[in-house]
Amino acid sequence: MSPEEAQKNMKKWEEWIGGLAKAGKFKAGEPLGKEAKVINGTKKVVTDGPFAESKEVVGGYLIVTAKDLTEAAEIAKDCPIYEGDGSTEVRDITPM
């Protein structure tokens, strides 16, 4: 992406999240860094990662207020990520 395209893209994200905030739907959200550590198994081996295929990379998260998963999915449909052929995964948060 050129710097101009990146700036336009960021503006779309700011406007979308700003609209969610005004509607009282935005709770939290941040992009995720590129570096990570993965801990596996009973020996708790730590390796650099993640090494997911690019189609499985999680770039960030957004927490919204919705009455159910269907409403959350409707909110997600307006996300700017689809303009770059991206995808989202919508999940509920189970209180503990």
C-alpha positions as CSV (number, residue, x, y, z in Angstrom):
1,M,0.0,0.0,0.0
2,S,1.2,3.5,-0.8
3,P,1.4,6.0,2.1
4,E,-1.7,7.7,0.7
5,E,-3.6,4.4,0.4
6,A,-2.6,3.5,4.0
7,Q,-3.8,6.8,5.3
8,K,-7.2,6.4,3.5
9,N,-7.5,2.9,4.9
10,M,-6.7,4.1,8.4
11,K,-9.3,6.8,8.1
12,K,-11.9,4.2,7.2
13,W,-11.0,2.2,10.3
14,E,-11.2,5.4,12.5
15,E,-14.6,6.3,11.1
16,W,-16.0,2.8,11.5
17,I,-14.8,2.4,15.1
18,G,-15.8,6.0,15.9
19,G,-19.3,5.2,14.7
20,L,-19.4,2.1,16.9
21,A,-18.3,4.1,19.8
22,K,-21.0,6.8,19.2
23,A,-23.6,4.0,19.1
24,G,-22.3,2.6,22.4
25,K,-21.2,-0.6,20.7
26,F,-17.4,-0.3,20.9
27,K,-15.8,-1.8,24.0
28,A,-12.1,-2.3,23.1
29,G,-9.8,-3.2,20.3
30,E,-6.2,-3.1,19.3
31,P,-4.0,-4.4,16.5
32,L,-1.7,-7.2,17.4
33,G,2.1,-7.1,17.1
34,K,3.9,-9.3,14.6
35,E,6.1,-11.1,17.1
36,A,4.9,-13.7,19.5
37,K,5.9,-16.7,21.7
38,V,4.1,-20.0,21.6
39,I,4.1,-22.3,24.7
40,N,3.3,-25.9,24.2
41,G,2.9,-29.2,26.0
42,T,3.5,-30.4,29.5
43,K,7.1,-29.3,29.3
44,K,5.9,-25.8,28.4
45,V,8.4,-25.4,25.6
46,V,8.6,-21.8,24.4
47,T,9.3,-21.1,20.7
48,D,9.1,-18.0,18.5
49,G,5.9,-17.7,16.6
50,P,3.2,-17.6,15.6
51,F,3.8,-19.6,12.4
52,A,0.2,-19.8,11.2
53,E,-0.4,-19.7,7.4
54,S,-1.0,-16.2,6.2
55,K,-4.7,-17.0,5.7
56,E,-4.9,-17.7,9.4
57,V,-3.1,-14.7,10.8
58,V,-4.9,-12.7,13.4
59,G,-4.1,-9.0,13.0
60,G,-6.1,-7.6,15.8
61,Y,-9.3,-7.8,17.8
62,L,-12.4,-5.7,18.5
63,I,-14.8,-6.2,21.4
64,V,-18.3,-4.9,20.7
65,T,-21.5,-4.9,22.7
66,A,-24.3,-6.9,21.0
67,K,-27.4,-8.6,22.2
68,D,-26.3,-11.9,20.5
69,L,-23.9,-13.4,18.0
70,T,-26.2,-12.5,15.1
71,E,-26.1,-8.8,16.0
72,A,-22.3,-9.0,16.4
73,A,-22.0,-10.5,12.9
74,E,-24.2,-7.7,11.5
75,I,-21.8,-5.2,13.1
76,A,-18.8,-7.0,11.6
77,K,-20.3,-6.7,8.1
78,D,-19.4,-3.0,8.0
79,C,-15.7,-3.6,8.9
80,P,-13.2,-2.1,6.4
81,I,-11.2,-5.3,6.3
82,Y,-13.3,-6.7,3.6
83,E,-12.1,-4.0,1.1
84,G,-8.7,-5.9,1.2
85,D,-10.5,-9.3,0.9
86,G,-10.0,-9.8,4.6
87,S,-12.1,-11.9,6.9
88,T,-13.4,-11.7,10.4
89,E,-14.3,-14.3,13.0
90,V,-17.2,-13.4,15.4
91,R,-17.3,-15.1,18.8
92,D,-19.1,-14.6,22.0
93,I,-17.3,-14.0,25.3
94,T,-18.2,-16.6,27.9
95,P,-18.1,-15.1,31.4
96,M,-16.2,-17.1,34.0
